[in-house]
Amino acid sequence: MQIIPSIDLHRGQAVKLVGGVPGSEVYSNPSPLNLLEEWQSQGAERIHVVDLDSALGVPSEENKRTIGELLSSARAKIQIGGGIRSSSDASRYLDMGADAVVVSTIIFSDRRMFEQLVNSFPGRVV
Protein backbone atom coordinates (compact mmCIF):
# COMPACT_ATOMS: atom_id res chain seq x y z
CA MET A 1 0.00 0.00 0.00
CA GLN A 2 1.19 3.51 -0.77
CA ILE A 3 -0.02 6.46 1.30
CA ILE A 4 0.17 9.78 -0.55
CA PRO A 5 -0.19 12.86 1.65
CA SER A 6 -1.67 16.01 0.15
CA ILE A 7 -0.89 19.71 0.21
CA ASP A 8 -3.90 21.78 -0.86
CA LEU A 9 -3.09 25.33 -1.95
CA HIS A 10 -5.30 28.42 -1.74
CA ARG A 11 -3.74 31.81 -2.49
CA GLY A 12 -0.27 30.36 -1.98
CA GLN A 13 -0.97 28.87 1.45
CA ALA A 14 -1.56 25.30 2.57
CA VAL A 15 -5.18 24.83 3.62
CA LYS A 16 -7.68 22.17 4.55
CA LEU A 17 -11.27 22.55 3.41
CA VAL A 18 -13.78 21.52 6.06
CA GLY A 19 -15.88 18.83 4.41
CA GLY A 20 -14.27 19.75 1.08
CA VAL A 21 -16.39 22.91 0.88
CA PRO A 22 -14.79 25.97 -0.77
CA GLY A 23 -14.84 28.93 1.61
CA SER A 24 -14.32 26.70 4.67
CA GLU A 25 -10.51 26.92 4.66
CA VAL A 26 -8.63 26.09 7.83
CA TYR A 27 -4.97 27.10 8.01
CA SER A 28 -3.37 24.52 10.30
CA ASN A 29 0.07 24.94 8.71
CA PRO A 30 -0.10 27.77 6.18
CA SER A 31 3.49 27.27 4.97
CA PRO A 32 3.46 24.79 2.09
CA LEU A 33 7.26 24.42 2.30
CA ASN A 34 7.07 23.54 6.01
CA LEU A 35 4.31 21.04 5.30
CA LEU A 36 6.37 19.53 2.45
CA GLU A 37 9.32 19.09 4.80
CA GLU A 38 7.05 17.59 7.48
CA TRP A 39 5.64 15.00 5.04
CA GLN A 40 9.11 14.15 3.72
CA SER A 41 10.55 13.79 7.24
CA GLN A 42 7.77 11.28 7.95
CA GLY A 43 8.89 9.20 4.97
CA ALA A 44 6.53 10.30 2.20
CA GLU A 45 7.89 9.19 -1.16
CA ARG A 46 5.18 10.94 -3.19
CA ILE A 47 3.14 14.03 -2.36
CA HIS A 48 -0.10 15.16 -4.02
CA VAL A 49 -0.29 18.95 -4.47
CA VAL A 50 -3.66 20.49 -5.39
CA ASP A 51 -4.12 23.99 -6.78
CA LEU A 52 -7.60 24.58 -5.35
CA ASP A 53 -7.94 28.00 -6.96
CA SER A 54 -7.32 26.65 -10.47
CA ALA A 55 -9.59 23.69 -9.76
CA LEU A 56 -12.36 26.20 -9.04
CA GLY A 57 -11.61 28.14 -12.23
CA VAL A 58 -9.76 31.05 -10.58
CA PRO A 59 -6.05 30.50 -11.34
CA SER A 60 -3.68 32.00 -8.79
CA GLU A 61 -0.18 33.25 -9.60
CA GLU A 62 0.61 32.73 -5.92
CA ASN A 63 -0.18 29.03 -6.26
CA LYS A 64 1.90 28.68 -9.43
CA ARG A 65 4.85 30.34 -7.69
CA THR A 66 4.37 28.14 -4.61
CA ILE A 67 4.19 25.00 -6.75
CA GLY A 68 7.50 25.99 -8.36
CA GLU A 69 9.05 26.40 -4.89
CA LEU A 70 7.70 23.03 -3.77
CA LEU A 71 9.02 21.29 -6.89
CA SER A 72 12.48 22.81 -6.52
CA SER A 73 12.64 21.89 -2.81
CA ALA A 74 11.17 18.38 -2.93
CA ARG A 75 13.06 15.16 -2.44
CA ALA A 76 9.83 13.18 -2.81
CA LYS A 77 8.04 12.75 -6.13
CA ILE A 78 5.36 15.40 -6.61
CA GLN A 79 2.11 15.00 -8.52
CA ILE A 80 0.10 18.14 -9.29
CA GLY A 81 -3.68 18.39 -9.64
CA GLY A 82 -6.26 21.11 -9.87
CA GLY A 83 -7.26 22.93 -13.02
CA ILE A 84 -5.23 20.88 -15.49
CA ARG A 85 -7.36 21.15 -18.59
CA SER A 86 -4.86 21.42 -21.46
CA SER A 87 -1.53 20.16 -22.72
CA SER A 88 0.06 23.48 -21.82
CA ASP A 89 -1.19 23.17 -18.22
CA ALA A 90 0.25 19.66 -17.98
CA SER A 91 3.55 20.44 -19.69
CA ARG A 92 4.10 23.53 -17.51
CA TYR A 93 4.12 21.40 -14.35
CA LEU A 94 5.95 18.45 -15.87
CA ASP A 95 8.63 20.78 -17.26
CA MET A 96 8.95 22.35 -13.79
CA GLY A 97 9.76 18.92 -12.35
CA ALA A 98 6.45 17.32 -11.39
CA ASP A 99 6.52 13.54 -11.64
CA ALA A 100 2.89 13.43 -12.78
CA VAL A 101 -0.23 15.51 -13.28
CA VAL A 102 -3.63 14.50 -11.94
CA VAL A 103 -6.73 15.16 -14.01
CA SER A 104 -10.37 14.60 -13.15
CA THR A 105 -12.89 17.07 -14.59
CA ILE A 106 -11.41 16.85 -18.08
CA ILE A 107 -12.07 13.11 -18.21
CA PHE A 108 -15.79 13.92 -18.41
CA SER A 109 -15.80 17.39 -19.95
CA ASP A 110 -13.32 16.94 -22.82
CA ARG A 111 -12.59 13.33 -23.63
CA ARG A 112 -10.40 14.23 -26.63
CA MET A 113 -8.19 16.48 -24.52
CA PHE A 114 -7.90 13.75 -21.91
CA GLU A 115 -6.82 11.24 -24.56
CA GLN A 116 -4.34 13.78 -25.96
CA LEU A 117 -2.83 14.27 -22.50
CA VAL A 118 -2.50 10.53 -21.93
CA ASN A 119 -0.86 10.07 -25.34
CA SER A 120 1.41 13.13 -25.01
CA PHE A 121 2.64 12.29 -21.51
CA PRO A 122 2.64 8.48 -21.22
CA GLY A 123 2.81 7.23 -17.66
CA ARG A 124 2.64 10.76 -16.25
CA VAL A 125 -1.13 11.40 -16.23
CA VAL A 126 -3.05 10.13 -13.23
Sequence and secondary structure as in RCSB ss.txt:
>XXXX:A:sequence
MQIIPSIDLHRGQAVKLVGGVPGSEVYSNPSPLNLLEEWQSQGAERIHVVDLDSALGVPSEENKRTIGELLSSAR
AKIQIGGGIRSSSDASRYLDMGADAVVVSTIIFSDRRMFEQLVNSFPGRVV
>XXXX:A:secstr
     EEEEETTEEEEEGGG TT EE SS  HHHHHHHHHHTT SEEEEEEHHHHTT   HHHHHHHHHHHHH S
SEEEEESS  SHHHHHHHHHHT SEEE  HHHHH HHHHHHHHHHSTT B 
